[in-house]
Structures are given as C-alpha cells and as structure tokens.
Amino acid sequence: KLIVAHETRQRINAAREEYRPVAIRGAVLYFIVVEMCSVSNMYQTSLPQFMSVFTRSIDNSEDAQITSARIKNIIEYFTRDLFQYIVRGLFSKHKLLFVLLMACKIQMRSKDLDPSNFDALLKGSAGVSVDKPKPNHSWLKDRIWTNIVALAEQSPHAFKQLPELIAKAEGGKNAKTGWPGFMSSEAPETMEVPDLNDKLNAFERMLLIRAVREDRTMLAASRYVEAVLGKEYAEAQQLNIQNCIDETDGLNPIIFLLSQGSDPTALIEVAAKKMKKKVTPISMGQGQEPAARAIVETSWDSGEWALLQNCHLGLPFLVQLEDMIRAVGGSVGERTRTIHPEARIWITAEPNSDFPIGLLQMSIKLTNEPPQGIKAGLIRTYSWLSQDYLEMFRRTEWRPLMFTLNFLHSVVVERRKFGPIGFTVPYEFNQGDWTASLAFIINHMTNIGEEQVKGNTKPVSWETVRYMVAEIQYGGRITDNIDRALFSAITTKLFDPSIVTKIGDKPFDFLSSAIPKGDNRSGYPMPLFDEIVRHRELVAEYPDVDDPVIFHMHPNADITFRTRQAQEILATILDSQPRGSSTGTGLSREDRVLQMTEGFLKALPEKWAPDAQKLIPPRVPGADAATEPAMKSIGIFIGQEVDRLQVTIKHIRTSCIDLKLALAGTIILTPALSDVLDYLSAARVPPTWVAVAWASPSITLWFDGVLLRYNQLNDWCLKQTMPNPVWFPGFFNPQGFL
C-alpha cells in the first residue's frame, strides 16, 4: 500500500507540475492588477474577485485531450477574460498602460524580454551620460543623438552599432530614404528600419521609436501589444453592460467611475427598460443618507434597482453601505436577511482618495468614457443605432445626414485630446448631445416629407440643420465665443450638400474633403448601405491612427499630444513599479544611486562664493554716463542669479551627502531622503530639488543644466564681462535680464 501511495503521489505531483504554466501566468497577471492600484486608488481588485475570474477560466475554457493543448487554452482564455474584466473599469488613458504592462511582464517572465530593456523603455536616456560628439547632420537633433547613444549603451545586443550607422548615414533634411527619411516619416513605426530591420523584434523596434520619435512611442507600443498578445488587446473594447448585470447581485454594487463628459445614467436606464426593471435614483449629498438607505433596502426586498448618483459627495454613506453589505453576510446560507436575486445597486462617483477600499474590492468597476480615435468613437455610436434608424426615411439625404452627425460627434469629442488647441474649454460633449441632435434631424425630415409622396420636392434646410446642431444642441454647452465660432465652422464644413453626392462610383470621403486638391488620400468613406451591419463593417476598416487633418488641425498639434501621452504613460508605469526591482544591471537600486550621487558631488564646485559687490561692473570704457545705471542693473541681476544658483548647489550637495550617510546607516533615512532615493533611482529630479531650481524630464538633463549655468555665471564673475553670446535660458529670471 505504501508503494502504491508513493506512486500515486508521484503521478499527482507530475500532473500538477504540468499545469504550473497556468499558475505562473496567474501570478504574473495578479501582480499587474495589484500594481494598477498605485495608478489610481479606484482600481482596487480583491483576491476573491481575481480568483473568481481564474476559476471561471478553468471551467469555461475549451477542453482538450492533450495536456499541453488544454494548458494553452486555459492560459489564453484566462488572459483574455481578465483583460476584459479589468480594462472595462479603467479610464481611457490607462487602458494602453495596462495592456503594455501585461505584454512586457509576460515576456519578462518567459525570458523573452530583458529587464534592462524594459528599464530603458521607461527611463530613456535619463541617467546615462553621453560623451560621444554628435555627427554634423542637419537632420539629427541633440536630444535624439543623446537618446541614440544611451540606447546603444543600455541595449548593446541590438543597438551597439546604431551610433556608427547614423553617423555614416547620408542624405539631407528632406531625404525620403535611409535614416533621415525614417526619422522624418509621418509613421516610422510602420516603416522598415534602415540597416537593422531584420535584426529587431517588436519590443526593440518600440525602443528605437522611443529614442528617435518619442511622439510615435505609444503607436509603436500598440503594435508591440498586438504582436505579443493579439490584435484584440490593442483595440478599444465596447462595454457589455448585460454581462456586468449577470455577474453581480444585490450585495456586489456596480460602480461607474465618472470622468469629464461621461454620464452613465442613460445607459443604466436603457438596460433597466430592456429588463423591465424600475430604477430609483437619488443624488447624494448632505442629508441624503436616510433616503439612500431606504432605497437600498427597498431594492433588496423588491428586486428593483437603486441608483446612487455622485457618491463622491456622500462618502460617509458609502461607509454605511459597506457595513450594511457586510452585516447581511456573504454566501446565501449565511445571510441575515433575504436579498432579492434581481436587486442591483448602481453607484456613480468621481475618483476620490477617501473612497472606501472595502466597497471598491467587493464591487465591479466600470467606465463610460468616449473611446480614443474616430474609428472607436463611430463603433461606439453605431452601438446606439439599430436597423430601424436606417429605414426611417427614403430620402437620399437621410443616411448621409445621420452618418455626418455621428462623424461630427466623434470629431468634436476627439478634439479635446489636443487641449486648449482643440477647444479653449474642455466641453463635456456626450451621448445626450448626439441624441438631441438626431431627434431634431428626424423631426426635420418628418416635416419636409418624403420625395416620392405626392410629388413633394421640399429640400433639406442645411442652414437650419447646421444652426440647430452647432448653436442649440451642442452649442448649449459652449461658453467661449471663439469655441462657438470654431464649432460652427466645423459643422458648416461637414454638413454640406456635397455629402449626398458621389464621385463616380465612390461615396463621399471626409478625409478627401479636408485635404488640399491634388492629394488623393482617402480613409473615411461614407457608408450608404441598406443594412446597418455593413455600415459597422465599413467603419471597422477606418484607419486605426487618425490623420490630424481630419480634425482640421496642424500635424504639430498631433505631435505635441502624442509626445505628452507617451511621457505621461511611461512616467506612470515607472511610478507603479516596485521599489528596488531588478533592472538586469547587476547593481542594486541603492548602489546605482550611490554611483549617481558620487558623480554629482565630484562635478559640483567645491566652494563657490563670488563677492556680490564685485559683480557690479565699472563703467564700460568709451561708454557715456547714461549706460552706467543699466550696467549696475545687470550687475544686480547677476548677483541675484548667483545667489539662487548657490542655494541650488548647496541643496544638491547636502542631499547627496545625507543620502550617502543614510544608506550607510550613519543617520536615519527620513521620508525626504527616501523620496530623493526613489526619484534618483528612477532617473528623475526629486521634488525638493525642483523646488529650489527648475523642472526637467530627466535628472541627467537637469544636472547638466546646473553645470552649464554655473559655467556661464562663473566665467561672467571671473572676467567681469558679459559673455557673448549670453545663454538666455540659463537664467532663473530671464525677464530680469531683459
């Protein structure tokens, strides 16, 4: 019996070991989900919630006779299911961040991605000293050359020869081929990489794009995610609210995280109407707690839906709600009262640091933000439409009008990403504006009648449609006169009688109408089919990346937006990483920071205390007496600059010395020194240093700026003569010099 038991145990252990890849994938994804809590406290996911997705994946994934195939099915199903579960509760700006983390951490666990390369993606050239002179190429900027040299140092396996290849590159600034053409291309992430194309994998291509074209980094990241995980992970996901209703019950609330322009009330009411449920809403605020408590208890008894709106204004009640839910109990057999199986509690709230964590961990989180991009926006808009809308009228103007309204809605919502350049005020255009405008167009078409009925030839009043859409429906939100004029101009451009006409056999194309004559680009043709399914299929073929021309914007506006987006996402990922995580360099975080501080202390001047009185220069030889007050003013200005730079240098020196002593155990590592350690480890400027100096994206650029300012002011003080030329950005107060 002992022998049989031993053999049975061995077989069980062998079978368990075969499924270890499933456990590994689960562990990797769980810690990614936990990291998202540092991005926003509203992204709390409890271990029981995670385990419910994990066990559901085992139960629902496809069976297979071969164990390896079964394991592959479980891993693929679980990864996709967890992705959909988490991403529906993330804001749009964090969705790409999450899937990028998924792809990188999965590859790092499988040894397909070196941790040092991941570190290079997050930090770029920050923390790397560059001593190679820049080639004399007019198309190569100093910052890009710094990134290239740093990339060759951080990832020598793939980019060791990159600086030499670029130094030898030929071609002028306007070249279309080679490295100049690659760097100046509109979409370098889609082009072949000169000299290195066959040697680079998807991640290394992303690293290269990050170095030479930072504004295209997130587009390269989407292609990397698609290569590692699949196209589904790189596309916008549509919210399926019915699945959320089926997943939960009266003791697991559904929380809609509110953002600018998102109002889920209509979505909840439509779902309730389909299921023939009554929704009892209440807007939270002071004194609303008793009424809200009564609504929740009524919902539990009758199976109605309770809608608690704007709960960030009633946080004390959320603590009470959590206590109420916990008092009832978890499993059905242990509950202290009966809960109707169809009861649901809906909560809408803005992110708030004081939101009860326990309530977040027992709830399903959802967001209802407009998706990014015209294609995703139109797909979402078509989810609100049905075949009945296409068949409402037989007039040829009806379908172009309806689609143009859909297109206008996506354009004006998407323009907000450009900041004040898009609209002076970030207006909250939402589904309500689109619904009201569509209702007016339907009413207008009803009033003018069908063309085929009794010889009616009453035309569409384009001026009326434009005025009602731009000035009344959407215009009701607009408060700035310039924005009103802009919106009117966009509406006039889109709602034009030419949208009804065809050019040969081709329907009207919005991109062709926005670009100059002679440019044959197209990409946004108008669907005029009889079936709405074909409309959706054509929209799905629209470009994934929108040309800024379609928004009537200059390409530089798109570069600014995408550069800011890349910097924010990578900085957020860097902040969310565990402190002291390995970067594959062989050095600990503390050792790397100690090396950095040693370099700072060696580069800083030992004693720099020029006499302020000597900074007031004597009268310039040959100059008249009228110039003497001006020269004294300059001397006073330089004295102020020296004083401020002395404070900066002293603060850097003190922080570095104290940090060395703290890491050696001589003094206590205070919270302020801990922050300095964290920021220097991430190659970023500590906030206490910024407070006495200036902001900068990386510590290397910032410290180089300190030394350059010191050199300019020190030479000025020693020579008692204004340098020629003067480095104007190297002053704390440039206006004072003027």
C-alpha positions in Angstrom: 0.0 0.0 0.0 2.8 2.4 0.8 4.4 1.7 -2.6 1.0 2.4 -4.4 0.5 5.5 -2.3 4.0 6.7 -3.2 3.4 6.1 -6.9 0.0 7.8 -6.8 1.6 10.8 -5.1 4.3 11.0 -7.8 1.7 10.9 -10.6 -0.3 13.6 -8.9 2.8 15.8 -8.5 3.7 15.2 -12.1 0.2 16.2 -13.2 0.4 19.3 -11.0 3.7 20.3 -12.4 2.3 20.1 -16.0 -0.1 22.9 -15.0 2.5 25.1 -13.4 2.5 27.5 -16.5 -1.2 28.3 -15.7 -0.2 29.2 -12.1 2.7 31.3 -13.4 0.5 33.2 -15.8 -2.0 33.8 -12.9 0.7 35.1 -10.6 2.1 37.5 -13.3 -1.3 38.9 -14.1 -2.3 39.2 -10.4 0.7 41.4 -9.6 0.0 43.6 -12.6 -3.6 44.1 -11.3 -2.2 45.0 -7.9 0.2 47.5 -9.5 -2.7 49.3 -11.0 -3.8 50.3 -7.5 -0.8 52.7 -7.4 -2.0 54.3 -10.7 -5.4 55.1 -9.1 -6.9 54.0 -5.8 -10.2 53.4 -7.6 -8.6 50.4 -9.4 -8.8 48.1 -6.3 -9.4 44.4 -7.1 -9.6 41.9 -4.3 -8.0 38.4 -4.4 -11.5 36.8 -4.3 -12.5 38.8 -7.4 -9.3 37.7 -9.2 -9.8 34.1 -8.1 -13.4 34.1 -9.5 -12.1 35.1 -12.9 -9.3 32.4 -12.6 -11.7 29.6 -11.7 -14.2 30.7 -14.3 -11.5 30.5 -17.0 -10.6 26.9 -15.9 -14.3 26.0 -16.1 -15.2 27.7 -19.4 -12.0 27.2 -21.4 -12.1 24.7 -24.2 -11.3 21.1 -23.2 -8.5 19.1 -25.0 -7.3 15.6 -24.9 -3.6 16.6 -24.9 -2.5 18.3 -21.7 -0.3 20.9 -23.4 -3.3 22.0 -25.6 -5.5 22.2 -22.5 -2.9 24.3 -20.7 -2.7 26.7 -23.7 -6.5 27.0 -23.9 -6.7 27.9 -20.2 -3.9 30.5 -20.4 -5.4 32.2 -23.5 -8.9 32.2 -22.1 -7.8 33.5 -18.7 -5.6 36.2 -20.1 -8.4 37.5 -22.4 -11.1 37.2 -19.7 -9.0 39.0 -17.1 -8.1 41.7 -19.6 -11.8 42.3 -20.4 -12.7 42.2 -16.7 -10.1 44.8 -15.7 -10.0 47.1 -18.8 -13.7 47.9 -18.6 -13.0 49.7 -15.3 -10.0 51.7 -16.5 -10.1 55.2 -17.8 -9.1 55.6 -21.4 -5.6 57.0 -20.7 -4.8 53.9 -18.6 -6.0 51.2 -20.9 -2.9 51.1 -23.1 -0.8 51.4 -20.0 -2.4 48.2 -18.6 -2.0 46.1 -21.8 1.5 47.3 -22.3 2.4 46.2 -18.8 0.7 42.9 -19.5 2.8 42.3 -22.6 6.1 43.3 -21.0 5.6 41.4 -17.8 4.5 38.2 -19.6 7.6 38.4 -21.9 9.9 39.2 -19.0 8.6 36.1 -17.1 9.2 33.9 -20.2 12.7 35.3 -20.6 11.8 36.8 -24.0 12.4 40.4 -22.7 15.5 41.5 -20.8 14.6 43.6 -17.7 17.3 46.2 -18.7 15.4 46.8 -22.0 12.2 47.3 -20.1 14.1 49.8 -17.8 15.4 51.5 -21.0 11.9 51.9 -22.3 10.7 53.6 -19.0 13.7 55.9 -18.4 15.0 56.6 -21.9 18.3 58.5 -21.8 17.8 59.7 -18.3 20.6 58.7 -16.0 23.0 58.0 -18.9 26.0 60.3 -19.5 26.8 60.8 -23.2 30.3 61.6 -24.2 30.3 60.9 -28.0 30.3 64.0 -30.2 27.2 64.5 -32.4 27.7 64.0 -36.1 27.4 67.0 -38.3 23.9 66.1 -39.6 21.3 68.9 -40.0 18.5 66.4 -39.6 19.9 65.0 -36.3 18.9 66.9 -33.1 21.0 66.9 -30.0 18.3 65.2 -27.9 17.8 62.4 -30.4 21.6 61.8 -30.6 21.6 61.6 -26.8 18.9 59.0 -26.9 20.7 57.0 -29.6 23.9 56.8 -27.7 22.1 55.9 -24.5 20.1 53.2 -26.3 23.4 51.7 -27.6 24.7 51.6 -24.1 21.5 50.2 -22.5 20.8 47.6 -25.1 24.1 46.7 -26.8 22.8 43.4 -28.1 20.6 45.1 -30.7 21.9 48.7 -30.9 25.6 48.5 -30.4 26.3 49.7 -33.9 23.5 52.2 -34.1 25.5 55.4 -33.4 28.1 54.5 -36.1 25.3 53.6 -38.6 23.7 57.0 -38.0 27.0 58.8 -38.1 27.7 57.3 -41.5 24.1 58.0 -42.8 23.9 60.1 -45.9 21.1 62.4 -47.1 19.8 65.8 -46.3 17.0 67.0 -44.1 14.3 66.4 -46.7 15.5 62.9 -47.7 12.8 60.2 -48.0 15.1 57.2 -47.6 17.6 56.0 -45.1 17.9 57.2 -41.5 16.8 60.8 -42.4 13.7 59.6 -44.1 12.9 57.2 -41.3 13.2 59.9 -38.6 11.1 62.4 -40.5 8.5 59.9 -41.7 4.8 60.5 -40.7 4.6 56.9 -39.4 8.0 55.5 -38.7 6.5 52.6 -36.7 5.2 51.2 -39.9 8.4 51.5 -41.9 11.3 49.2 -42.3 14.3 50.2 -40.1 17.3 51.0 -42.1 20.2 48.6 -41.7 18.6 46.8 -38.7 15.1 45.8 -39.8 15.7 42.0 -39.8 17.6 42.1 -36.5 15.0 43.8 -34.3 11.9 42.3 -32.6 8.7 44.2 -31.8 10.0 45.5 -28.5 13.3 46.6 -29.8 11.5 48.5 -32.6 9.5 50.2 -29.9 12.7 51.2 -28.1 14.1 52.6 -31.3 11.0 54.6 -32.0 11.0 55.9 -28.4 14.6 57.1 -29.0 14.2 58.8 -32.4 10.5 59.7 -32.5 9.1 60.0 -29.0 5.7 61.2 -30.3 5.1 57.8 -32.0 6.0 55.7 -29.0 2.5 54.7 -28.0 1.6 53.8 -31.6 4.7 51.5 -31.6 3.5 50.2 -28.2 0.2 49.2 -29.7 1.9 47.3 -32.5 4.1 45.6 -29.9 1.0 44.6 -27.8 -0.7 43.3 -31.0 2.4 41.2 -31.8 2.7 39.7 -28.3 -0.9 39.3 -27.2 -3.1 39.7 -30.3 -5.0 42.4 -32.2 -7.9 42.2 -29.7 -5.8 43.6 -26.9 -4.7 46.7 -28.9 -8.3 47.7 -29.9 -10.9 49.6 -28.0 -13.3 47.4 -26.0 -17.0 48.0 -26.1 -18.8 47.9 -22.7 -21.2 45.0 -22.4 -23.4 46.1 -19.5 -25.6 43.0 -19.7 -22.6 40.8 -18.8 -21.9 43.1 -15.8 -25.5 42.7 -14.6 -25.3 38.9 -14.9 -22.0 38.8 -12.9 -23.2 40.7 -9.9 -26.1 40.7 -7.4 -27.6 43.0 -4.7 -24.6 42.6 -2.4 -22.0 43.5 -5.1 -22.5 47.0 -6.3 -21.6 48.2 -9.8 -19.6 51.4 -9.6 -19.3 53.7 -12.6 -16.2 55.9 -12.4 -17.1 59.3 -13.7 -14.9 61.5 -15.8 -15.4 64.6 -18.0 -18.2 64.0 -20.5 -19.3 60.6 -19.2 -22.8 60.2 -17.8 -23.9 56.5 -17.4 -27.5 57.3 -16.3 -29.0 56.9 -19.8 -27.1 53.6 -20.2 -28.4 52.2 -16.9 -32.0 53.3 -17.8 -31.9 51.6 -21.2 -30.7 48.4 -19.6 -33.4 48.6 -17.0 -36.0 49.2 -19.7 -34.9 46.1 -21.5 -35.1 44.0 -18.4 -38.4 45.7 -17.3 -36.9 47.0 -14.1 -37.6 50.1 -12.1 -34.7 52.4 -11.3 -34.9 54.6 -8.2 -32.2 57.3 -8.5 -31.0 59.6 -5.8 -28.3 62.3 -6.0 -26.1 62.0 -3.0 -25.2 65.0 -0.8 -25.7 66.3 2.7 -28.7 64.9 4.5 -29.5 62.2 1.8 -28.2 59.3 3.8 -31.6 58.2 5.3 -33.3 58.3 1.9 -30.4 56.4 0.2 -30.5 53.7 2.9 -34.2 53.3 2.4 -33.8 53.0 -1.4 -31.1 50.3 -1.0 -33.3 48.3 1.4 -36.3 48.6 -0.8 -34.2 47.3 -3.7 -33.1 44.3 -1.7 -36.7 43.5 -0.8 -38.4 44.1 -4.2 -35.7 43.4 -6.8 -35.7 47.0 -8.1 -32.5 48.8 -9.0 -31.0 51.5 -6.7 -29.0 54.3 -8.4 -26.8 56.3 -6.1 -25.5 59.2 -8.1 -22.5 61.4 -7.4 -21.4 59.4 -4.4 -18.2 61.3 -4.1 -20.4 64.0 -2.5 -21.7 61.5 0.1 -18.7 59.4 1.1 -19.9 58.8 4.7 -22.9 56.9 3.4 -20.6 54.6 1.4 -19.0 53.6 4.6 -22.5 52.8 5.9 -23.3 50.9 2.7 -20.2 48.8 3.1 -21.2 48.0 6.7 -24.8 47.1 5.6 -23.5 44.7 3.0 -21.1 43.0 5.4 -23.8 42.7 8.0 -26.0 40.8 5.6 -23.3 38.2 5.0 -21.6 36.6 2.0 -23.0 33.2 1.0 -26.7 32.6 0.6 -26.9 30.2 3.6 -25.2 32.6 6.0 -27.2 35.8 5.2 -29.0 37.5 7.9 -31.8 38.7 5.6 -33.2 37.7 2.2 -31.8 39.5 -0.8 -33.9 39.5 -4.0 -31.9 37.8 -6.7 -32.7 40.6 -9.2 -31.7 43.5 -6.9 -28.9 45.7 -8.1 -27.1 48.7 -6.6 -25.6 51.2 -9.1 -23.1 53.8 -7.9 -21.7 56.7 -9.8 -18.7 58.6 -8.4 -15.6 60.6 -9.3 -12.3 59.2 -8.2 -11.6 60.1 -4.6 -8.7 59.1 -2.3 -11.2 58.7 0.6 -13.4 56.2 -1.2 -13.9 53.1 1.0 -11.4 50.5 -0.2 -13.6 47.6 1.1 -16.5 48.7 -1.1 -14.3 49.0 -4.1 -13.0 45.5 -3.6 -16.4 44.0 -3.5 -17.7 45.9 -6.5 -17.5 45.8 -10.3 -15.9 48.9 -11.6 -16.9 50.4 -15.0 -16.1 53.5 -17.0 -18.2 55.1 -19.8 -15.6 57.3 -21.4 -15.7 58.1 -25.1 -13.1 55.8 -26.7 -10.0 57.3 -28.3 -10.0 57.7 -32.1 -12.7 58.4 -34.7 -13.0 54.7 -35.6 -13.6 53.6 -32.0 -15.9 56.5 -31.5 -18.0 55.6 -34.5 -18.1 52.0 -33.5 -19.5 53.1 -30.1 -22.0 55.4 -31.7 -23.3 52.6 -34.0 -23.9 50.5 -30.9 -26.6 53.0 -30.1 -28.3 52.6 -33.5 -30.4 49.8 -35.0 -31.7 48.9 -38.4 -34.9 50.8 -37.8 -33.0 54.1 -38.0 -31.7 53.4 -41.5 -35.2 52.7 -42.7 -37.0 55.7 -41.2 -36.9 57.7 -44.4 -36.4 57.0 -48.1 -34.9 60.4 -49.0 -31.4 60.3 -50.2 -30.3 62.9 -47.7 -31.3 60.9 -44.6 -28.4 58.4 -44.3 -25.7 61.0 -45.2 -27.2 63.3 -42.6 -27.3 60.6 -39.9 -23.7 59.5 -40.6 -22.4 63.0 -40.7 -23.8 63.6 -37.2 -22.1 60.5 -36.0 -18.9 61.7 -37.6 -19.2 65.2 -36.1 -19.7 63.8 -32.6 -16.6 61.7 -32.9 -14.6 64.6 -34.2 -15.6 67.2 -31.5 -15.1 64.6 -28.7 -11.7 63.6 -30.0 -10.5 67.3 -30.4 -10.4 67.5 -26.6 -7.2 65.5 -26.6 -5.4 68.4 -28.1 -6.0 70.5 -25.0 -6.6 74.3 -25.4 -5.7 74.0 -29.1 -8.7 71.7 -29.7 -11.1 73.7 -27.7 -10.4 76.6 -25.3 -12.6 74.9 -22.7 -12.8 71.1 -22.5 -16.5 70.7 -23.0 -18.3 67.5 -21.9 -20.0 66.6 -25.2 -21.7 63.2 -24.6 -24.4 60.9 -25.9 -27.2 63.3 -24.8 -26.0 66.0 -27.3 -25.9 63.4 -30.1 -29.4 62.0 -29.1 -30.9 65.5 -29.1 -29.3 66.4 -32.5 -30.5 63.1 -34.0 -34.0 63.8 -32.7 -34.0 67.2 -34.3 -32.9 65.8 -37.7 -35.6 63.1 -37.5 -38.2 65.8 -36.8 -36.9 68.0 -39.6 -37.0 65.1 -42.1 -40.6 64.3 -41.0 -41.6 67.9 -41.5 -40.3 68.2 -45.1 -41.7 64.8 -46.1 -40.7 62.1 -48.5 -39.7 63.0 -52.1 -41.8 60.2 -53.5 -45.0 61.2 -51.8 -47.4 63.4 -53.8 -44.6 65.0 -55.8 -43.0 66.6 -52.8 -39.8 68.5 -53.6 -39.2 70.4 -50.4 -35.5 70.5 -49.9 -33.5 69.9 -46.7 -32.7 73.2 -45.0 -29.0 72.8 -44.5 -28.7 76.1 -42.8 -31.3 75.1 -40.2 -29.6 71.8 -39.5 -26.2 73.5 -39.1 -27.7 76.1 -36.8 -29.6 73.7 -34.6 -26.7 71.3 -34.2 -23.9 73.9 -33.7 -25.8 76.6 -31.8 -28.5 74.9 -29.9 -27.9 71.1 -29.3 -24.1 71.0 -28.9 -23.8 74.8 -28.7 -25.7 74.8 -25.4 -22.6 73.7 -23.7 -20.2 76.1 -25.3 -19.3 79.2 -23.2 -16.4 80.7 -25.2 -17.2 82.8 -28.3 -14.1 81.5 -30.2 -15.1 77.9 -29.5 -18.6 78.7 -30.7 -17.2 80.1 -34.0 -14.9 77.1 -34.3 -17.7 74.6 -33.7 -19.9 76.4 -36.2 -17.1 76.3 -38.8 -16.6 72.5 -38.3 -20.4 71.9 -38.6 -20.5 74.1 -41.8 -17.7 72.1 -43.3 -19.3 68.7 -42.5 -23.0 69.4 -43.1 -22.6 70.4 -46.7 -24.9 69.4 -49.6 -21.9 67.7 -51.2 -22.1 64.8 -48.7 -25.1 63.5 -50.6 -23.3 63.3 -54.0 -21.0 60.5 -55.2 -17.7 61.0 -57.1 -18.1 58.4 -59.8 -18.9 55.1 -58.0 -17.2 56.2 -54.8 -19.2 57.7 -51.9 -18.3 61.0 -50.2 -15.0 60.7 -48.2 -14.4 63.1 -45.3 -10.6 62.9 -45.5 -10.6 63.8 -49.2 -12.8 66.8 -48.4 -10.4 68.0 -45.7 -7.1 67.9 -47.6 -5.9 70.2 -50.4 -6.7 69.4 -54.0 -4.2 67.1 -55.7 -3.8 65.0 -52.6 -5.5 61.7 -53.3 -5.6 60.3 -49.8 -8.8 58.7 -48.5 -9.8 56.8 -45.5 -13.2 57.8 -44.2 -15.8 56.9 -46.9 -19.5 57.4 -46.0 -21.5 54.2 -45.7 -24.7 54.3 -47.7 -25.7 50.6 -47.5 -29.2 49.3 -46.7 -28.0 47.1 -43.8 -26.6 48.6 -40.6 -24.3 45.6 -40.3 -22.5 46.7 -43.5 -22.2 50.2 -42.0 -20.4 48.8 -39.0 -18.1 46.6 -41.2 -17.0 49.7 -43.2 -16.4 51.7 -40.1 -14.2 48.9 -38.7 -12.0 49.4 -41.8 -11.3 53.0 -40.9 -7.7 53.9 -40.0 -6.6 53.0 -36.5 -4.5 56.2 -36.3 -6.3 59.4 -37.3 -4.6 62.0 -39.5 -4.8 65.3 -37.7 -6.1 66.9 -40.9 -9.4 65.1 -40.3 -9.7 67.3 -37.2 -8.7 70.3 -39.2 -5.5 70.5 -37.1 -1.9 71.1 -37.9 0.4 67.9 -37.7 2.4 69.7 -34.9 -0.7 69.6 -32.7 -0.8 65.8 -33.0 3.0 65.6 -32.3 2.5 67.6 -29.1 -0.4 65.4 -27.9 1.3 62.1 -28.6 4.6 63.2 -27.0 2.8 64.2 -23.9 0.8 61.0 -23.9 4.0 58.9 -24.2 5.7 60.8 -21.4 2.7 60.5 -19.0 2.1 56.8 -19.6 5.8 55.8 -19.2 6.2 58.0 -16.1 3.0 56.4 -14.6 4.4 52.9 -15.3 7.7 53.9 -13.8 5.9 55.2 -10.6 3.9 52.0 -10.3 6.9 49.6 -10.4 8.1 48.0 -7.1 10.9 49.9 -5.5 14.2 48.2 -5.9 13.1 46.0 -8.7 15.9 44.4 -10.7 16.9 46.1 -14.0 19.3 43.4 -15.1 22.5 45.6 -14.5 23.7 43.5 -11.5 23.6 46.5 -9.2 21.0 47.2 -6.5 18.9 50.3 -6.5 21.0 51.8 -3.7 24.3 51.0 -5.4 23.1 52.8 -8.6 22.0 55.8 -6.7 25.3 55.9 -4.7 27.2 56.0 -8.0 25.0 58.8 -9.2 25.5 60.9 -6.1 29.3 60.3 -6.2 29.2 61.7 -9.8 27.2 64.7 -8.7 29.5 65.5 -5.8 32.6 65.3 -8.0 31.1 67.6 -10.7 29.8 70.3 -8.3 32.2 73.1 -7.4 33.8 72.8 -4.0 33.5 76.4 -2.9 31.8 78.9 -5.0 31.1 82.2 -3.3 31.9 85.2 -5.5 31.8 88.6 -4.0 28.4 90.2 -4.8 29.8 93.7 -4.7 32.3 92.9 -7.4 29.5 91.8 -9.7 28.5 95.4 -10.3 30.8 96.2 -13.2 32.6 99.5 -13.7 31.7 101.9 -16.4 32.4 100.4 -19.8 35.4 102.1 -21.5 34.3 104.5 -24.1 30.6 104.4 -23.0 28.8 107.5 -21.9 27.4 108.1 -18.4 23.9 107.1 -19.4 24.9 103.4 -19.7 26.2 103.3 -16.1 22.7 102.7 -14.4 22.0 100.0 -16.9 25.3 98.2 -16.2 24.6 98.4 -12.5 21.2 96.8 -13.0 22.8 94.0 -14.9 25.3 93.5 -12.0 22.4 93.4 -9.5 20.7 90.8 -11.7 23.7 88.6 -12.0 24.1 88.8 -8.2 20.6 87.5 -7.8 21.2 84.7 -10.3 24.4 83.7 -8.4 22.5 83.7 -5.1 19.8 81.4 -6.4 22.3 79.0 -8.0 24.3 78.9 -4.8 21.2 77.7 -3.0 20.6 75.0 -5.6 24.2 73.7 -5.5 24.2 73.8 -1.7 20.9 71.8 -1.6 22.2 69.2 -4.0 25.4 68.8 -2.1 23.6 68.5 1.3 21.0 66.0 -0.1 23.7 63.8 -1.7 25.9 63.7 1.4 22.9 63.0 3.7 21.7 60.2 1.4 25.1 58.6 1.4 25.2 58.7 5.2 21.6 57.3 5.4 22.4 54.4 3.1 25.5 53.6 5.2 23.3 53.5 8.3 25.0 56.5 9.9 21.9 58.7 10.0 18.2 57.9 9.7 16.7 57.6 6.2 14.0 60.3 6.6 10.9 60.5 4.3 12.5 63.4 2.4 15.7 61.4 1.8 13.6 58.3 0.8 11.9 60.4 -1.8 15.3 61.5 -3.1 16.4 57.9 -3.3 13.2 56.9 -5.2 13.4 59.7 -7.7 17.1 59.3 -8.4 16.6 55.6 -8.8 14.0 56.4 -11.5 16.4 58.9 -13.1 14.0 61.8 -12.3 14.5 65.1 -10.5 13.4 64.9 -6.8 10.7 67.4 -5.9 12.8 69.1 -3.2 15.4 69.8 -5.9 12.8 71.2 -8.3 11.6 73.5 -5.5 15.0 75.3 -5.4 15.6 75.1 -9.2 13.5 74.2 -12.2 11.7 71.2 -13.6 13.2 68.8 -16.1 12.1 65.4 -17.6 15.3 63.6 -16.5 18.0 64.0 -13.9 20.8 63.9 -16.5 19.4 66.9 -18.4 18.7 68.7 -15.2 22.2 68.3 -13.7 23.8 69.2 -17.0 21.8 72.4 -16.8 23.1 73.1 -13.3 26.7 72.8 -14.6 26.1 74.9 -17.7 24.5 77.7 -15.6 27.4 77.5 -13.2 30.0 77.8 -16.0 28.2 80.8 -17.5 27.9 82.7 -14.3 31.4 81.7 -13.0 33.0 83.0 -16.2 31.0 86.2 -16.0 32.1 86.7 -12.4 35.8 86.0 -13.1 36.1 88.0 -16.2 33.8 90.8 -15.0 32.5 90.9 -18.6 29.2 89.9 -20.1 29.7 86.8 -22.3 29.0 87.0 -25.9 26.6 85.4 -26.7 24.5 85.1 -23.5 22.8 81.7 -22.8 19.3 83.2 -22.2 17.5 80.0 -21.0 20.3 79.6 -18.4 18.8 82.2 -16.1 16.3 81.7 -13.3 14.6 85.0 -14.2 15.2 85.7 -17.9 12.8 88.7 -17.8 15.0 90.4 -15.3 17.9 90.3 -17.8 15.7 92.0 -20.4 
